[in-house]
Amino acid sequence: MQSDGRQTSASSAREQLSGLLTAFLAKAPETTSALLASGDGLKMAWTEQPADEADNLAAVTSGLYSLGRQQFKACPGGTRQVVVEHDGGTLFVMSAGSQFGDAEAVRTVLAVVTTPRADAGHVGYEMESFIRGLDEHLVVAARVNAFGGQGL
């Protein structure tokens, strides 16, 4: 822990978000895991999986979301959701920030993995409800590198 308490504060925030994700899983039957990741692929909070698997899911989630955004970069508005269906389940990736058009923000994304039996409509509804409850806290400001220039 740092002497000013920043480490404890970051851990506490992650634990609170992970607790909210656990509560989310209870509301959406047939979900197996949930994760919040930064737009640049770093896990922020996760549940129901080892940390190394969460790292992998965060990277995949960020990549999928970025590909979706790239396809529609000339269009107004923003990418809200990417869905990957597989015989083993479904991966839902949803923007967790309402500022879709803000090019100066690194978006936070919510990823949810389900079994094949999950009701996609119910999962989507619960994801939107979860995001609405946290919206103002989930858009991460663009990074500024140590030399004062814009990052990412």
RODO-2510 file (C-alpha; in nm, 4 decimals, decimal comma):
residues 152
     n   res          X          Y          Z
     1     m     0,0000     0,0000     0,0000
     2     q     0,1183     0,3502    -0,0750
     3     s     0,1541     0,5905     0,2155
     4     d    -0,1228     0,8131     0,0816
     5     g    -0,3757     0,5253     0,0617
     6     r    -0,4187     0,5205    -0,3178
     7     q    -0,3609     0,1439    -0,3436
     8     t    -0,6318     0,0727    -0,0859
     9     s    -0,8696     0,3113    -0,2572
    10     a    -0,8206     0,1452    -0,5982
    11     s    -0,8631    -0,2020    -0,4491
    12     s    -1,1768    -0,0917    -0,2664
    13     a    -1,3306     0,0536    -0,5836
    14     r    -1,2509    -0,2652    -0,7760
    15     e    -1,4044    -0,4780    -0,4992
    16     q    -1,7198    -0,2629    -0,4996
    17     l    -1,7554    -0,2921    -0,8767
    18     s    -1,6899    -0,6668    -0,8598
    19     g    -1,9630    -0,6934    -0,5976
    20     l    -2,2036    -0,5100    -0,8266
    21     l    -2,1091    -0,7451    -1,1104
    22     t    -2,1814    -1,0442    -0,8845
    23     a    -2,5249    -0,8960    -0,8087
    24     f    -2,5753    -0,8497    -1,1836
    25     l    -2,5062    -1,2207    -1,2430
    26     a    -2,7783    -1,3082    -0,9920
    27     k    -3,0322    -1,1002    -1,1894
    28     a    -2,9501    -1,2533    -1,5271
    29     p    -2,9953    -1,6329    -1,5316
    30     e    -2,7497    -1,8399    -1,7355
    31     t    -2,4741    -1,5779    -1,7161
    32     t    -2,1381    -1,7253    -1,6196
    33     s    -1,9116    -1,4217    -1,5820
    34     a    -1,9035    -1,0454    -1,6154
    35     l    -1,6219    -0,7965    -1,6532
    36     l    -1,5671    -0,4235    -1,6819
    37     a    -1,2690    -0,3290    -1,8980
    38     s    -1,1159    -0,0052    -2,0146
    39     g    -1,1265     0,0693    -2,3838
    40     d    -0,7566    -0,0094    -2,4043
    41     g    -0,8033    -0,3642    -2,2774
    42     l    -0,7293    -0,3468    -1,9045
    43     k    -0,9594    -0,5241    -1,6616
    44     m    -1,1200    -0,2950    -1,4060
    45     a    -1,3483    -0,5369    -1,2220
    46     w    -1,4490    -0,8967    -1,2823
    47     t    -1,6242    -1,1905    -1,1299
    48     e    -1,6438    -1,5685    -1,1572
    49     q    -1,3067    -1,6203    -1,3274
    50     p    -0,9367    -1,6252    -1,2402
    51     a    -0,7476    -1,2981    -1,2919
    52     d    -0,5510    -1,4313    -1,5915
    53     e    -0,8732    -1,5325    -1,7676
    54     a    -1,0141    -1,1881    -1,6887
    55     d    -0,7033    -1,0328    -1,8496
    56     n    -0,7692    -1,2347    -2,1645
    57     l    -1,1393    -1,1479    -2,1711
    58     a    -1,0585    -0,7788    -2,1210
    59     a    -0,8225    -0,7830    -2,4199
    60     v    -1,0712    -0,9719    -2,6400
    61     t    -1,3548    -0,7445    -2,5328
    62     s    -1,1591    -0,4295    -2,6057
    63     g    -1,0544    -0,5628    -2,9454
    64     l    -1,4080    -0,6567    -3,0457
    65     y    -1,5452    -0,3224    -2,9382
    66     s    -1,2674    -0,1384    -3,1212
    67     l    -1,3361    -0,3338    -3,4427
    68     g    -1,7038    -0,2437    -3,4210
    69     r    -1,6201     0,1234    -3,3724
    70     q    -1,3746     0,1193    -3,6632
    71     q    -1,6356    -0,0138    -3,9061
    72     f    -1,8664     0,2802    -3,8381
    73     k    -1,6106     0,5556    -3,7716
    74     a    -1,7560     0,7823    -4,0414
    75     c    -2,1076     0,7541    -3,9004
    76     p    -2,2478     0,9806    -3,6302
    77     g    -2,3247     0,8195    -3,2964
    78     g    -2,1414     0,5357    -3,1360
    79     t    -2,1037     0,1609    -3,1120
    80     r    -2,3261     0,0326    -2,8362
    81     q    -2,3007    -0,3455    -2,8524
    82     v    -2,1101    -0,6362    -3,0064
    83     v    -2,2380    -0,9928    -2,9742
    84     v    -2,0484    -1,3155    -3,0425
    85     e    -2,2597    -1,6296    -3,0555
    86     h    -2,0902    -1,9663    -3,0132
    87     d    -2,2197    -2,3196    -2,9598
    88     g    -2,0814    -2,2930    -2,6046
    89     g    -2,2504    -1,9638    -2,5192
    90     t    -2,2678    -1,5958    -2,6033
    91     l    -2,0358    -1,3038    -2,5354
    92     f    -2,2073    -0,9675    -2,5064
    93     v    -1,9921    -0,6536    -2,5171
    94     m    -2,1653    -0,3245    -2,4455
    95     s    -2,0359     0,0292    -2,4150
    96     a    -2,0588     0,1368    -2,0537
    97     g    -2,0373     0,5088    -2,1307
    98     s    -2,3115     0,7210    -2,2833
    99     q    -2,0656     0,9653    -2,4394
   100     f    -2,0427     0,7605    -2,7595
   101     g    -1,9298     1,0493    -2,9778
   102     d    -1,6568     1,1737    -2,7419
   103     a    -1,3319     1,0998    -2,9245
   104     e    -1,1331     1,2163    -2,6220
   105     a    -1,2570     0,9336    -2,4005
   106     v    -1,1312     0,5813    -2,3607
   107     r    -1,4577     0,3940    -2,3270
   108     t    -1,5322     0,1428    -2,0592
   109     v    -1,7015    -0,1735    -2,1781
   110     l    -1,9098    -0,4338    -2,0004
   111     a    -1,8597    -0,7936    -2,1110
   112     v    -2,0965    -1,0736    -2,0127
   113     v    -2,0510    -1,4407    -2,0947
   114     t    -2,3559    -1,6670    -2,0929
   115     t    -2,4492    -2,0279    -2,1483
   116     p    -2,6303    -2,1200    -2,4715
   117     r    -2,9603    -2,1228    -2,2773
   118     a    -2,9484    -1,7537    -2,1764
   119     d    -3,2295    -1,5242    -2,2843
   120     a    -3,0450    -1,2610    -2,4894
   121     g    -3,3204    -1,0034    -2,4426
   122     h    -3,3133    -1,0397    -2,0646
   123     v    -2,9317    -1,0271    -2,0534
   124     g    -2,9314    -0,7116    -2,2685
   125     y    -3,1957    -0,5495    -2,0487
   126     e    -2,9972    -0,6264    -1,7326
   127     m    -2,6760    -0,4987    -1,8930
   128     e    -2,8416    -0,1690    -1,9856
   129     s    -2,9861    -0,1359    -1,6350
   130     f    -2,6454    -0,2042    -1,4808
   131     i    -2,4772     0,0529    -1,7042
   132     r    -2,7433     0,3184    -1,6415
   133     g    -2,6769     0,2846    -1,2704
   134     l    -2,3038     0,3461    -1,3136
   135     d    -2,2942     0,5597    -1,6270
   136     e    -2,1349     0,8752    -1,4899
   137     h    -1,8491     0,6799    -1,3311
   138     l    -1,7499     0,4596    -1,6219
   139     v    -1,6088     0,6816    -1,8958
   140     v    -1,2364     0,6997    -1,8374
   141     a    -1,0657     1,0248    -1,9378
   142     a    -0,8195     0,9998    -2,2243
   143     r    -0,4676     0,9314    -2,1117
   144     v    -0,2064     1,1979    -2,1286
   145     n     0,1454     1,0682    -2,1585
   146     a     0,4278     1,1785    -1,9308
   147     f     0,5471     1,4310    -2,1898
   148     g     0,2195     1,6205    -2,1928
   149     g     0,0913     1,4886    -2,5254
   150     q    -0,2255     1,2957    -2,5919
   151     g    -0,2043     0,9230    -2,5313
   152     l    -0,3940     0,6585    -2,7217
***
